[in-house]
Amino acid sequence: MVAHLLRLKWRLLLNGFKRSPLQLVGIGLGLLYALGVLSLLVAGLVALRWANAEIAHTVVVLGGAATVIGWGVIPLVASAADMTLDPSRFTTFAIPPRQLLAGLALAGFIGVPGLATLLAALGTVGTWSRSFPSAAGALAGALLGALTCIVLSKVVTTATAGLAASRRFKDVSSLVVFVPLVLLGPIMAGIVEGIRGSGDYLPHLARAVSWTPLGAAWSLGGDLESGEVVAACAKALIAAVTVALLLMCWHVLLQRALVTPAYSGGSAKKGGRLGLFAILPGTPAGAVAARALVYWLKDPRYAGSLVVIPLLPVIFFFGGSQSGNFGLLMILGPLAAFMMSWSISADISYDNTAFALHLASGVKGADDRLGRAAACLAISLPVVLVFTVGPLFITGDWTWLPNLLGLSLGTLFTGLGLSSVISARYNVAVPLPGDSPFKKPPGNVAQTLAVQGVGMLALAVLLLPEMAFVILQLLSGAPEAGWINLVVGPLLGVVLLTVGVRVGGRWLDARGPEMFAQLSVNR
């Protein structure tokens, strides 16, 4: 049975390559990139053979401990985890739990993450190939460490199977894992600075971690190279007991999963409350605004497209602290206004087939455009005001407040008007309802890029009057230009928003069925 499970996992892996040529090319490029990174990692581990033994021990132990932590944490936030041999799929088969356990554990090495971890772990044998005992200890530690990673991952995925079946958990985890990627620059700079300032402390940390389940297996080669045989035996026992305990936990969880598989049924919430529909005006535009606000608050695709906005102050503040100039913070307001106003340029595309409700109920195009713009404005206006005024408390240059407010409000209103026109004429490929916010669906990529590019260029042209007053104050230093912009920017933006709502409404009335037909094709 174990061999059958391994053959099944191998066949599923091979079937992944039987796709369209373009998908196959993408997979090939990804594999080449992963192979390059793995080659560099293994080469670095082998190069440590000629480094100081204490340095090599520190790198291997701390790197191995970080790997174990990664295998335990990533399944919690990666909604796209490998579930090809999900235990729940075997609930109807009378497979003995121990055979299923062994098969699933070994099958974890058949795949890019598992195989890469095993090869990288075996690279530590090259690090400690200074003598036969240290190389043998490194080999045993590599196998124990890699097995610990796989089994820990299985324990976590099995224990959280109920949560993973929840759509809300998948959506939140996708957003959570995206935040560190956005802040990767500041995080890496902080780590490098911390290592520089605590280089003498790292060897002590590695020695302490080597006595824990995280680093015990990775320290065997270094201890045997240093002649610490008793310590190596004790740590080997810690590593073996860790694997045994994880297997026991997984066995219990696996039996429970086979008897009561995860269920992701409907919600038990009671109805009867209208929520935002009872608060906003009982007009067509008010109903559309209420529905759009529900999407803004509950649909993770909206949050996924704007998750970077709350992180902008952190990124700009970090850049200013590095250069000593916080002037870039003053563009936070206009930048946030641009991003949030442009977010509804694909509003109907996010609706997908739910757009049929608007057609069937006979909502006028102008009411549809006005309701969606009002919903976005209700969320974006406070953010834009805070991002415009807040940085001035750091820079202290309050003479720029009128000009920045005029530019930010003008950008927000003008962007909403232009988005109301574009989303009524073109639809773009966006994640389908229920999909990950960061999933890129197939679609007309060329049209999407063209629409987005031309739209942004048109918005830049419409903002030329506001930008002219900013440049005028920048060159002359006269604050009067800012006060003029404070009047011109919002006024011109409101006019363009009104025009955009009316023009977009007329276009939507004229070609609403065609838009719905295109949306249906994209499913």
MARKOLSE-78954 format. One record per residue (C-alpha): residue number from 1; y, x, z. Coordinates in steps of 0.2 Angstrom, whole numbers, m for minus. Each point is the difference from the previous one (the first is absolute). Example, Ala and Ser with C-alpha at 12.3 -4.5 7.8 and 13.67 -1.06 7.14 Angstrom:
BEGIN
+-----+-------+-------+-------+
:   n :     y :     x :     z :
+-----+-------+-------+-------+
:   1 :   m22 :    62 :    39 :
:   2 :    17 :     6 :    m3 :
+-----+-------+-------+-------+
! end
This chain:
BEGIN
+-----+-------+-------+-------+
:   n :     y :     x :     z :
+-----+-------+-------+-------+
:   1 :     0 :     0 :     0 :
:   2 :    12 :    14 :     4 :
:   3 :    m3 :     8 :   m17 :
:   4 :     2 :   m17 :    m8 :
:   5 :    18 :    m2 :     8 :
:   6 :     4 :    17 :    m6 :
:   7 :    m5 :    m4 :   m18 :
:   8 :    10 :   m16 :     2 :
:   9 :    16 :     9 :     5 :
:  10 :    m2 :    13 :   m13 :
:  11 :    m2 :   m14 :   m13 :
:  12 :    15 :    m9 :     6 :
:  13 :    10 :    17 :    m1 :
:  14 :    m6 :     2 :   m18 :
:  15 :     5 :   m17 :    m5 :
:  16 :    18 :     3 :     5 :
:  17 :     1 :    11 :   m15 :
:  18 :    m5 :   m14 :   m12 :
:  19 :    17 :    m7 :    m2 :
:  20 :    14 :     0 :   m13 :
:  21 :     4 :    17 :    m8 :
:  22 :    18 :    m1 :     8 :
:  23 :    m8 :    m3 :    17 :
:  24 :   m12 :    14 :    m3 :
:  25 :    13 :    12 :    m4 :
:  26 :    10 :    m5 :    16 :
:  27 :   m16 :     3 :    10 :
:  28 :    m3 :    17 :    m8 :
:  29 :    17 :     6 :     3 :
:  30 :    m1 :    m6 :    19 :
:  31 :   m17 :     9 :     1 :
:  32 :     7 :    16 :    m8 :
:  33 :    15 :     0 :    13 :
:  34 :   m12 :    m3 :    14 :
:  35 :   m11 :    14 :    m6 :
:  36 :    15 :    12 :    m1 :
:  37 :     6 :    m4 :    18 :
:  38 :   m18 :     2 :     6 :
:  39 :    m2 :    17 :    m9 :
:  40 :    16 :     6 :     8 :
:  41 :    m5 :    m6 :    17 :
:  42 :   m17 :     9 :    m1 :
:  43 :     8 :    16 :    m7 :
:  44 :    11 :     0 :    15 :
:  45 :   m14 :    m2 :    12 :
:  46 :    m9 :    14 :    m9 :
:  47 :    15 :    11 :     1 :
:  48 :     1 :    m2 :    19 :
:  49 :   m16 :    11 :     0 :
:  50 :    12 :    15 :     0 :
:  51 :    13 :    m7 :    12 :
:  52 :     1 :     3 :    19 :
:  53 :   m15 :   m10 :     8 :
:  54 :    12 :    m9 :    12 :
:  55 :    11 :    m6 :   m15 :
:  56 :   m16 :    m6 :    m9 :
:  57 :    m7 :    m9 :    15 :
:  58 :    17 :    m9 :     3 :
:  59 :     1 :    m5 :   m18 :
:  60 :   m18 :    m6 :    m1 :
:  61 :     0 :    m9 :    16 :
:  62 :    17 :    m9 :    m1 :
:  63 :    m3 :    m4 :   m19 :
:  64 :   m18 :    m7 :     4 :
:  65 :     7 :   m11 :    15 :
:  66 :    14 :    m7 :   m12 :
:  67 :   m14 :    m4 :   m12 :
:  68 :   m10 :   m10 :    13 :
:  69 :    16 :    m9 :     5 :
:  70 :     4 :    m4 :   m18 :
:  71 :   m17 :    m7 :    m3 :
:  72 :     2 :   m11 :    16 :
:  73 :    18 :    m6 :    m4 :
:  74 :     0 :    m2 :   m19 :
:  75 :   m13 :   m15 :    m1 :
:  76 :    12 :   m10 :    12 :
:  77 :    14 :     1 :   m13 :
:  78 :    m8 :     2 :   m17 :
:  79 :    m4 :   m17 :    m7 :
:  80 :    m8 :     8 :   m15 :
:  81 :   m14 :     9 :    11 :
:  82 :   m17 :     2 :    m8 :
:  83 :   m10 :   m15 :     4 :
:  84 :   m13 :     1 :   m14 :
:  85 :   m14 :     0 :    13 :
:  86 :     9 :   m12 :    12 :
:  87 :   m13 :    m5 :    14 :
:  88 :     4 :   m18 :    m2 :
:  89 :    m8 :     1 :   m18 :
:  90 :   m17 :     3 :     8 :
:  91 :     0 :   m15 :    12 :
:  92 :   m13 :    m9 :   m11 :
:  93 :   m12 :    15 :    m1 :
:  94 :   m12 :     4 :    13 :
:  95 :     4 :    19 :     1 :
:  96 :    m4 :     9 :    16 :
:  97 :    16 :     4 :     9 :
:  98 :    m5 :    19 :     2 :
:  99 :    m4 :     2 :   m18 :
: 100 :    16 :    m9 :    m5 :
: 101 :    10 :    11 :    12 :
: 102 :    m7 :    16 :    m7 :
: 103 :     2 :    m6 :   m18 :
: 104 :    18 :    m5 :     2 :
: 105 :     4 :    16 :    10 :
: 106 :    m7 :    11 :   m14 :
: 107 :     8 :   m11 :   m14 :
: 108 :    17 :     4 :     8 :
: 109 :    m1 :    17 :    m8 :
: 110 :    m3 :    m7 :   m17 :
: 111 :    18 :    m2 :    m5 :
: 112 :    16 :    10 :    m2 :
: 113 :     6 :    m1 :    18 :
: 114 :   m17 :     4 :     8 :
: 115 :    m5 :    13 :   m12 :
: 116 :    17 :     9 :     1 :
: 117 :    m1 :     0 :    19 :
: 118 :   m17 :     7 :    m1 :
: 119 :     5 :    14 :   m12 :
: 120 :    15 :     4 :    10 :
: 121 :   m10 :     1 :    16 :
: 122 :   m12 :    12 :    m9 :
: 123 :    14 :    11 :    m5 :
: 124 :     1 :     5 :    19 :
: 125 :   m16 :     9 :    m3 :
: 126 :    10 :    12 :   m11 :
: 127 :    13 :     2 :    14 :
: 128 :   m14 :     6 :    12 :
: 129 :   m11 :     9 :   m12 :
: 130 :     4 :    16 :    10 :
: 131 :   m17 :     0 :     8 :
: 132 :   m16 :   m10 :    m1 :
: 133 :     2 :    m9 :    17 :
: 134 :    18 :    m6 :    m3 :
: 135 :    m5 :    m5 :   m18 :
: 136 :   m15 :   m10 :     7 :
: 137 :    11 :    m8 :    14 :
: 138 :    13 :    m4 :   m13 :
: 139 :   m13 :    m9 :   m11 :
: 140 :    m6 :   m10 :    14 :
: 141 :    17 :    m5 :     6 :
: 142 :     5 :    m5 :   m18 :
: 143 :   m15 :   m12 :    m1 :
: 144 :     4 :    m7 :    17 :
: 145 :    18 :    m1 :    m4 :
: 146 :    m2 :    m9 :   m16 :
: 147 :   m13 :   m12 :     7 :
: 148 :    12 :    m4 :    14 :
: 149 :    14 :    m4 :   m12 :
: 150 :   m12 :   m12 :   m10 :
: 151 :    m7 :    m9 :    15 :
: 152 :    17 :    m2 :     8 :
: 153 :     7 :    m8 :   m15 :
: 154 :   m15 :   m12 :    m1 :
: 155 :     2 :    m4 :    18 :
: 156 :    18 :    m4 :    m3 :
: 157 :    m2 :   m10 :   m15 :
: 158 :   m15 :   m10 :     7 :
: 159 :    10 :    m3 :    17 :
: 160 :    15 :    m7 :   m10 :
: 161 :    m9 :    m9 :   m13 :
: 162 :     7 :   m17 :     7 :
: 163 :    18 :     7 :    m1 :
: 164 :    m3 :     8 :   m17 :
: 165 :    m6 :   m17 :    m7 :
: 166 :    17 :    m7 :     5 :
: 167 :    13 :     0 :   m14 :
: 168 :    14 :     3 :    12 :
: 169 :    m8 :    15 :     7 :
: 170 :    m2 :     7 :   m18 :
: 171 :    18 :    m3 :    m4 :
: 172 :     7 :     7 :    16 :
: 173 :   m11 :    16 :    m1 :
: 174 :     6 :     3 :   m18 :
: 175 :    18 :     0 :     6 :
: 176 :    m4 :    11 :    15 :
: 177 :    m9 :    13 :   m11 :
: 178 :    15 :     0 :   m12 :
: 179 :    13 :     4 :    14 :
: 180 :    m6 :    18 :     3 :
: 181 :    m1 :     3 :   m19 :
: 182 :    19 :    m4 :    m1 :
: 183 :     4 :    11 :    15 :
: 184 :   m11 :    14 :    m6 :
: 185 :    14 :    12 :    m2 :
: 186 :     7 :    m1 :    18 :
: 187 :   m17 :    m1 :     7 :
: 188 :    m6 :    16 :    m9 :
: 189 :    16 :     9 :     5 :
: 190 :    m2 :    m5 :    18 :
: 191 :   m18 :     6 :     0 :
: 192 :     5 :    17 :    m8 :
: 193 :    14 :     2 :    12 :
: 194 :   m11 :    m4 :    15 :
: 195 :   m13 :    12 :    m6 :
: 196 :    13 :    14 :    m1 :
: 197 :     6 :    m4 :    17 :
: 198 :   m17 :    m1 :     8 :
: 199 :   m11 :    13 :    m9 :
: 200 :    m5 :     8 :    16 :
: 201 :    m6 :   m16 :     7 :
: 202 :   m11 :    m5 :   m14 :
: 203 :   m15 :    12 :     4 :
: 204 :     0 :    m8 :    18 :
: 205 :     0 :   m17 :    m7 :
: 206 :   m14 :     4 :   m12 :
: 207 :   m10 :     7 :    15 :
: 208 :     3 :   m16 :    10 :
: 209 :    m4 :   m11 :   m15 :
: 210 :   m17 :     9 :    m3 :
: 211 :    m7 :    m7 :    16 :
: 212 :     3 :   m18 :    m6 :
: 213 :   m10 :   m10 :   m12 :
: 214 :    14 :     2 :   m13 :
: 215 :    m2 :    19 :    m1 :
: 216 :   m16 :     5 :     8 :
: 217 :   m10 :     1 :   m17 :
: 218 :    13 :    10 :    m9 :
: 219 :     1 :    14 :    14 :
: 220 :   m18 :     5 :    m1 :
: 221 :     2 :    14 :   m13 :
: 222 :    15 :     7 :     9 :
: 223 :    m8 :     0 :    17 :
: 224 :   m16 :     9 :    m7 :
: 225 :    11 :    13 :    m9 :
: 226 :     9 :     3 :    17 :
: 227 :   m17 :     2 :     9 :
: 228 :     3 :   m16 :    10 :
: 229 :   m18 :    m6 :    m1 :
: 230 :     0 :   m11 :    15 :
: 231 :    16 :    m8 :    m5 :
: 232 :    m7 :    m3 :   m18 :
: 233 :   m16 :    m8 :     7 :
: 234 :    10 :   m12 :    11 :
: 235 :    12 :    m5 :   m14 :
: 236 :   m15 :    m3 :   m11 :
: 237 :    m7 :   m11 :    13 :
: 238 :    17 :    m9 :     1 :
: 239 :     0 :    m2 :   m19 :
: 240 :   m18 :    m7 :    m1 :
: 241 :     3 :   m12 :    14 :
: 242 :    15 :    m6 :    m8 :
: 243 :    m9 :    m4 :   m16 :
: 244 :   m14 :    m8 :    10 :
: 245 :    12 :   m11 :     9 :
: 246 :     9 :    m5 :   m16 :
: 247 :   m17 :    m5 :    m8 :
: 248 :    m4 :   m11 :    15 :
: 249 :    17 :    m9 :     0 :
: 250 :    m2 :    m2 :   m19 :
: 251 :   m18 :    m7 :     3 :
: 252 :     6 :   m13 :    12 :
: 253 :    15 :    m5 :   m11 :
: 254 :   m11 :     0 :   m16 :
: 255 :   m13 :   m12 :     8 :
: 256 :    15 :   m11 :     5 :
: 257 :     7 :     0 :   m17 :
: 258 :   m17 :    m4 :    m8 :
: 259 :    m2 :   m15 :    12 :
: 260 :    18 :    m6 :    m1 :
: 261 :     9 :     6 :   m15 :
: 262 :    19 :     0 :    m1 :
: 263 :     8 :   m17 :    m5 :
: 264 :    17 :    m2 :    m8 :
: 265 :     1 :   m19 :    m1 :
: 266 :    15 :   m11 :     0 :
: 267 :    13 :    m1 :    14 :
: 268 :    m1 :   m11 :    14 :
: 269 :    19 :    m3 :     2 :
: 270 :     5 :   m18 :     1 :
: 271 :    13 :    m7 :   m12 :
: 272 :    14 :   m12 :     3 :
: 273 :    15 :    12 :     1 :
: 274 :    11 :     3 :   m15 :
: 275 :     7 :    16 :     6 :
: 276 :    14 :     7 :   m11 :
: 277 :    m1 :   m16 :   m11 :
: 278 :     7 :   m10 :    15 :
: 279 :    14 :    12 :     3 :
: 280 :     7 :     3 :   m17 :
: 281 :     9 :   m14 :   m10 :
: 282 :   m12 :   m13 :    m7 :
: 283 :     6 :     4 :   m18 :
: 284 :   m10 :     8 :   m15 :
: 285 :     9 :    16 :     3 :
: 286 :    m3 :    m1 :    19 :
: 287 :   m19 :    m3 :    m3 :
: 288 :    m1 :    15 :   m12 :
: 289 :     9 :    11 :    13 :
: 290 :   m12 :    m6 :    14 :
: 291 :   m15 :     4 :   m10 :
: 292 :     7 :    17 :    m6 :
: 293 :     4 :     4 :    18 :
: 294 :   m18 :    m4 :     5 :
: 295 :    m6 :    13 :   m13 :
: 296 :    13 :    13 :     6 :
: 297 :    m7 :    m2 :    18 :
: 298 :   m19 :    m2 :    m3 :
: 299 :    m4 :     7 :   m18 :
: 300 :    m4 :    19 :     3 :
: 301 :     4 :     3 :   m19 :
: 302 :    19 :    m3 :     4 :
: 303 :    m1 :    11 :    15 :
: 304 :   m10 :    13 :   m10 :
: 305 :    14 :     1 :   m13 :
: 306 :    13 :     3 :    14 :
: 307 :    m9 :    10 :    13 :
: 308 :    10 :    15 :    m4 :
: 309 :    17 :    m8 :     4 :
: 310 :    m2 :     1 :    19 :
: 311 :    m5 :    19 :    m2 :
: 312 :    15 :     4 :   m11 :
: 313 :    11 :     4 :    16 :
: 314 :   m14 :    12 :     6 :
: 315 :    m1 :     9 :   m16 :
: 316 :    19 :     2 :    m3 :
: 317 :     3 :     5 :    18 :
: 318 :   m14 :    13 :    m1 :
: 319 :     8 :     7 :   m16 :
: 320 :    17 :     0 :     8 :
: 321 :    m7 :     9 :    15 :
: 322 :    m8 :    14 :   m11 :
: 323 :    16 :     3 :   m10 :
: 324 :    13 :    m4 :    14 :
: 325 :     9 :   m13 :   m11 :
: 326 :    m3 :   m18 :     4 :
: 327 :    11 :    m7 :   m14 :
: 328 :   m15 :    m6 :   m10 :
: 329 :    m2 :   m13 :    14 :
: 330 :    14 :   m10 :    m7 :
: 331 :    m9 :    m5 :   m15 :
: 332 :   m13 :    m9 :    10 :
: 333 :     9 :   m17 :    m2 :
: 334 :     2 :     0 :   m19 :
: 335 :   m18 :     7 :    m2 :
: 336 :    m8 :   m13 :    11 :
: 337 :    11 :   m14 :    m9 :
: 338 :    m7 :     6 :   m16 :
: 339 :   m18 :     1 :     5 :
: 340 :     0 :   m17 :     9 :
: 341 :     9 :    m9 :   m14 :
: 342 :   m11 :     7 :   m13 :
: 343 :   m15 :    m6 :    10 :
: 344 :     0 :   m17 :    m7 :
: 345 :     0 :     5 :   m18 :
: 346 :   m18 :    m3 :     0 :
: 347 :     0 :   m15 :    11 :
: 348 :    m8 :   m12 :   m12 :
: 349 :   m13 :    13 :    m4 :
: 350 :    m5 :     0 :    19 :
: 351 :    m2 :   m19 :     0 :
: 352 :   m13 :     2 :   m14 :
: 353 :    m8 :   m17 :    m2 :
: 354 :     9 :    m8 :    15 :
: 355 :    15 :    m1 :   m12 :
: 356 :    m8 :   m16 :    m7 :
: 357 :     7 :    m8 :    16 :
: 358 :    17 :     2 :    m6 :
: 359 :    m4 :    m6 :   m18 :
: 360 :   m10 :   m15 :     6 :
: 361 :    14 :    m5 :    13 :
: 362 :    13 :     1 :   m13 :
: 363 :    12 :    12 :     9 :
: 364 :    15 :     5 :   m10 :
: 365 :     1 :    18 :    m5 :
: 366 :    17 :     2 :     8 :
: 367 :    m7 :    m7 :    17 :
: 368 :   m15 :    12 :    m2 :
: 369 :    11 :    15 :    m3 :
: 370 :    12 :    m5 :    14 :
: 371 :   m14 :    m2 :    13 :
: 372 :    m8 :    16 :    m3 :
: 373 :    16 :    10 :     0 :
: 374 :     6 :    m9 :    16 :
: 375 :   m17 :     5 :     8 :
: 376 :     2 :    18 :    m4 :
: 377 :    18 :     0 :     5 :
: 378 :    m4 :    m7 :    17 :
: 379 :   m11 :    15 :     3 :
: 380 :     9 :    14 :    m9 :
: 381 :    18 :    m4 :     5 :
: 382 :    m2 :     5 :    19 :
: 383 :   m10 :    16 :    m6 :
: 384 :    13 :     5 :   m12 :
: 385 :    14 :    m3 :    13 :
: 386 :    m9 :    11 :    13 :
: 387 :    m4 :    14 :   m12 :
: 388 :    18 :     0 :    m6 :
: 389 :     9 :     0 :    17 :
: 390 :   m13 :    10 :    10 :
: 391 :     1 :    17 :    m9 :
: 392 :    19 :     0 :     4 :
: 393 :    m4 :     2 :    18 :
: 394 :    m8 :    16 :    m4 :
: 395 :    12 :     7 :   m13 :
: 396 :    16 :    m7 :     8 :
: 397 :     9 :    m3 :   m16 :
: 398 :     5 :   m18 :     2 :
: 399 :    13 :     1 :   m14 :
: 400 :   m15 :    m3 :   m12 :
: 401 :    m6 :   m16 :     9 :
: 402 :    10 :   m12 :   m12 :
: 403 :    m5 :     9 :   m16 :
: 404 :   m19 :     1 :     5 :
: 405 :     0 :   m18 :     6 :
: 406 :     7 :    m5 :   m17 :
: 407 :   m12 :    10 :   m10 :
: 408 :   m15 :    m6 :    11 :
: 409 :     4 :   m18 :    m1 :
: 410 :     5 :     1 :   m18 :
: 411 :   m17 :     8 :    m4 :
: 412 :   m10 :   m13 :    10 :
: 413 :     8 :   m15 :    m8 :
: 414 :     0 :     8 :   m18 :
: 415 :   m18 :     5 :     2 :
: 416 :    m5 :   m17 :     5 :
: 417 :     8 :    m8 :   m15 :
: 418 :    m7 :    12 :   m12 :
: 419 :   m18 :    m2 :     8 :
: 420 :     2 :   m18 :    m2 :
: 421 :     2 :     2 :   m18 :
: 422 :   m14 :    13 :    m3 :
: 423 :   m13 :    m9 :    10 :
: 424 :     3 :   m16 :   m10 :
: 425 :    m3 :     9 :   m16 :
: 426 :   m13 :    13 :     3 :
: 427 :   m15 :     2 :    11 :
: 428 :    m8 :    16 :     5 :
: 429 :   m17 :     6 :     7 :
: 430 :     0 :    m2 :    19 :
: 431 :   m14 :    m1 :    13 :
: 432 :    m9 :   m17 :     0 :
: 433 :     1 :   m11 :    15 :
: 434 :   m12 :     7 :    13 :
: 435 :     0 :    17 :    m8 :
: 436 :     6 :    16 :     9 :
: 437 :    19 :     2 :    m2 :
: 438 :    m3 :    17 :    m8 :
: 439 :   m13 :    m5 :   m12 :
: 440 :     6 :     3 :   m18 :
: 441 :    m8 :   m13 :   m11 :
: 442 :    m3 :     1 :   m19 :
: 443 :    14 :    m6 :   m10 :
: 444 :    13 :     4 :   m13 :
: 445 :     7 :    16 :     8 :
: 446 :    11 :     4 :   m15 :
: 447 :     9 :   m17 :     1 :
: 448 :     1 :     2 :    19 :
: 449 :     8 :    17 :    m1 :
: 450 :    12 :    m6 :   m13 :
: 451 :     6 :   m15 :     9 :
: 452 :     2 :     9 :    16 :
: 453 :     9 :    15 :    m8 :
: 454 :    12 :   m11 :   m11 :
: 455 :     3 :   m12 :    15 :
: 456 :     5 :    15 :    11 :
: 457 :    11 :     7 :   m13 :
: 458 :     9 :   m17 :    m2 :
: 459 :     3 :    m1 :    18 :
: 460 :     8 :    17 :     0 :
: 461 :    11 :    m6 :   m14 :
: 462 :     5 :   m15 :    10 :
: 463 :     4 :    10 :    15 :
: 464 :    12 :    11 :    m9 :
: 465 :    16 :    m8 :     8 :
: 466 :    m6 :     3 :    18 :
: 467 :    m5 :    17 :    m5 :
: 468 :    17 :     4 :    m7 :
: 469 :     9 :    m4 :    16 :
: 470 :   m13 :    11 :    10 :
: 471 :     4 :    14 :   m12 :
: 472 :    18 :    m3 :     1 :
: 473 :     0 :     2 :    19 :
: 474 :   m11 :    15 :    m1 :
: 475 :    12 :     9 :   m12 :
: 476 :    16 :    m5 :     8 :
: 477 :    m4 :    m4 :    18 :
: 478 :    10 :   m16 :    m1 :
: 479 :    m8 :   m13 :    12 :
: 480 :     9 :   m14 :   m10 :
: 481 :   m13 :     1 :   m13 :
: 482 :   m13 :    m5 :    13 :
: 483 :    10 :   m15 :     5 :
: 484 :     1 :    m6 :   m18 :
: 485 :   m19 :     3 :    m2 :
: 486 :    m3 :   m10 :    15 :
: 487 :     8 :   m15 :    m9 :
: 488 :    m6 :     4 :   m18 :
: 489 :   m18 :     4 :     4 :
: 490 :    m6 :   m16 :     9 :
: 491 :    11 :   m11 :   m11 :
: 492 :    m7 :     7 :   m16 :
: 493 :   m17 :     0 :     7 :
: 494 :     1 :   m18 :     5 :
: 495 :     6 :    m4 :   m18 :
: 496 :   m14 :    10 :    m8 :
: 497 :   m13 :    m8 :    12 :
: 498 :     6 :   m18 :    m5 :
: 499 :    m1 :     5 :   m18 :
: 500 :   m17 :     7 :     2 :
: 501 :    m7 :   m15 :     9 :
: 502 :     7 :   m12 :   m14 :
: 503 :    m6 :    11 :   m14 :
: 504 :   m17 :     3 :     8 :
: 505 :    m2 :   m18 :     4 :
: 506 :     3 :    m5 :   m18 :
: 507 :   m13 :    13 :    m6 :
: 508 :   m12 :    m6 :    13 :
: 509 :     2 :   m18 :    m6 :
: 510 :    m2 :     5 :   m18 :
: 511 :   m16 :    10 :     2 :
: 512 :    m8 :    m4 :    16 :
: 513 :   m17 :    m5 :    m7 :
: 514 :     0 :    16 :   m10 :
: 515 :     3 :    10 :    16 :
: 516 :   m14 :    m9 :     8 :
: 517 :   m12 :     3 :   m14 :
: 518 :     4 :    19 :     1 :
: 519 :    m3 :     0 :    19 :
: 520 :   m17 :    m9 :    m3 :
: 521 :    m5 :    14 :   m12 :
: 522 :     4 :    13 :    13 :
: 523 :   m13 :    m6 :    13 :
+-----+-------+-------+-------+
! end
